[in-house]
Amino acid sequence: MPPFDIPEDALEERFVTGGGPGGQNVNKVATTVQLRVNLFRLSLPLHAYRKIRELAGSRLTSANEILIQANRFRTQDANRQDARERLAEMIARAHERDARRIATRPGKAAKARRVDAKKARSNVKQGRGKVKLD
């Protein structure tokens, strides 16, 4: 499948100061990128829309936006690139169709084995009853 073009009007970037270790640089420089993606503006086919909602999980907001936060790198450009790559990967995975499941039934032998196993287990459990002294 050819790469999916992400329209720029579907994206909104915001840079924030990162948390965690890193010394004074973390407090001074806003390198963490928060990428918001409006799902409706992506114009995905129905199957891909459903799958991307599933893939997004907790990153999906109530406004149907995916929020991707990237802070792996020390520069804005690297984090911006990382966030966009993660989005592209998610969209590519959403376009993959799942294999159709074919419903099957157990065969006669499998049913017989199951019943035999249940009978054997029943006999084991019945043997655990109280001992009667005649």
GUKOL-91836 format. One record per residue (C-alpha): residue number from 1; chain; x, y, z. Coordinates in steps of 0.05 Angstrom, whole numbers, padded with zeros to 5 digits. Example, Ala and Ser with C-alpha at 12.3 -4.5 7.8 and 13.67 -1.06 7.14 Angstrom:
BEGIN
NODE	koldren	nuvex	px	py	pz
NODE	1	A	00246	-00090	00156
NODE	2	A	00273	-00021	00143
This chain:
BEGIN
NODE	koldren	nuvex	px	py	pz
NODE	1	A	00000	00000	00000
NODE	2	A	00028	00069	-00017
NODE	3	A	00044	00115	00042
NODE	4	A	-00015	00154	00069
NODE	5	A	-00011	00229	00062
NODE	6	A	-00028	00264	00127
NODE	7	A	-00062	00331	00115
NODE	8	A	-00029	00388	00153
NODE	9	A	-00096	00417	00175
NODE	10	A	-00109	00352	00214
NODE	11	A	-00047	00364	00257
NODE	12	A	-00036	00411	00315
NODE	13	A	00032	00415	00350
NODE	14	A	00048	00443	00418
NODE	15	A	00115	00444	00451
NODE	16	A	00120	00437	00527
NODE	17	A	00176	00429	00577
NODE	18	A	00193	00357	00589
NODE	19	A	00190	00323	00656
NODE	20	A	00236	00274	00690
NODE	21	A	00312	00276	00695
NODE	22	A	00355	00321	00652
NODE	23	A	00378	00378	00696
NODE	24	A	00365	00451	00681
NODE	25	A	00358	00439	00607
NODE	26	A	00291	00404	00619
NODE	27	A	00264	00464	00656
NODE	28	A	00288	00516	00606
NODE	29	A	00275	00486	00538
NODE	30	A	00207	00464	00511
NODE	31	A	00229	00403	00470
NODE	32	A	00172	00355	00484
NODE	33	A	00121	00356	00428
NODE	34	A	00047	00342	00437
NODE	35	A	00017	00324	00369
NODE	36	A	-00059	00326	00365
NODE	37	A	-00090	00291	00305
NODE	38	A	-00162	00302	00286
NODE	39	A	-00188	00234	00262
NODE	40	A	-00244	00264	00221
NODE	41	A	-00196	00306	00179
NODE	42	A	-00154	00246	00162
NODE	43	A	-00210	00220	00116
NODE	44	A	-00195	00147	00132
NODE	45	A	-00237	00090	00103
NODE	46	A	-00286	00061	00153
NODE	47	A	-00246	-00002	00170
NODE	48	A	-00183	00040	00182
NODE	49	A	-00221	00090	00224
NODE	50	A	-00247	00035	00270
NODE	51	A	-00179	00003	00275
NODE	52	A	-00142	00068	00291
NODE	53	A	-00191	00083	00347
NODE	54	A	-00175	00014	00375
NODE	55	A	-00100	00024	00366
NODE	56	A	-00101	00093	00398
NODE	57	A	-00130	00067	00463
NODE	58	A	-00120	00117	00520
NODE	59	A	-00088	00167	00472
NODE	60	A	-00157	00181	00441
NODE	61	A	-00192	00242	00470
NODE	62	A	-00267	00253	00475
NODE	63	A	-00261	00302	00417
NODE	64	A	-00238	00245	00371
NODE	65	A	-00166	00268	00371
NODE	66	A	-00105	00225	00381
NODE	67	A	-00053	00256	00428
NODE	68	A	00018	00233	00415
NODE	69	A	00071	00259	00462
NODE	70	A	00144	00252	00441
NODE	71	A	00201	00269	00487
NODE	72	A	00253	00216	00470
NODE	73	A	00303	00265	00441
NODE	74	A	00335	00331	00464
NODE	75	A	00313	00374	00405
NODE	76	A	00245	00397	00380
NODE	77	A	00258	00375	00309
NODE	78	A	00277	00304	00329
NODE	79	A	00216	00298	00374
NODE	80	A	00171	00327	00320
NODE	81	A	00198	00276	00271
NODE	82	A	00189	00220	00322
NODE	83	A	00116	00239	00335
NODE	84	A	00100	00242	00261
NODE	85	A	00134	00175	00248
NODE	86	A	00094	00143	00305
NODE	87	A	00030	00172	00275
NODE	88	A	00048	00146	00205
NODE	89	A	00062	00077	00234
NODE	90	A	-00005	00077	00271
NODE	91	A	-00042	00097	00207
NODE	92	A	-00006	00043	00167
NODE	93	A	-00025	-00009	00219
NODE	94	A	-00097	00016	00216
NODE	95	A	-00100	00004	00141
NODE	96	A	-00080	-00069	00149
NODE	97	A	-00141	-00112	00146
NODE	98	A	-00148	-00169	00196
NODE	99	A	-00154	-00239	00167
NODE	100	A	-00226	-00261	00164
NODE	101	A	-00243	-00312	00217
NODE	102	A	-00276	-00375	00192
NODE	103	A	-00323	-00406	00244
NODE	104	A	-00309	-00479	00255
NODE	105	A	-00343	-00534	00295
NODE	106	A	-00308	-00588	00336
NODE	107	A	-00308	-00657	00304
NODE	108	A	-00340	-00720	00332
NODE	109	A	-00274	-00747	00361
NODE	110	A	-00260	-00681	00397
NODE	111	A	-00330	-00682	00427
NODE	112	A	-00320	-00754	00450
NODE	113	A	-00252	-00737	00482
NODE	114	A	-00284	-00678	00518
NODE	115	A	-00341	-00721	00546
NODE	116	A	-00292	-00775	00567
NODE	117	A	-00248	-00724	00603
NODE	118	A	-00310	-00696	00638
NODE	119	A	-00331	-00766	00661
NODE	120	A	-00262	-00782	00686
NODE	121	A	-00259	-00716	00725
NODE	122	A	-00329	-00730	00753
NODE	123	A	-00306	-00798	00779
NODE	124	A	-00245	-00767	00812
NODE	125	A	-00289	-00716	00847
NODE	126	A	-00341	-00768	00868
NODE	127	A	-00286	-00808	00901
NODE	128	A	-00272	-00749	00948
NODE	129	A	-00339	-00756	00983
NODE	130	A	-00348	-00773	01057
NODE	131	A	-00328	-00844	01074
NODE	132	A	-00387	-00885	01100
NODE	133	A	-00372	-00938	01151
NODE	134	A	-00422	-00996	01141
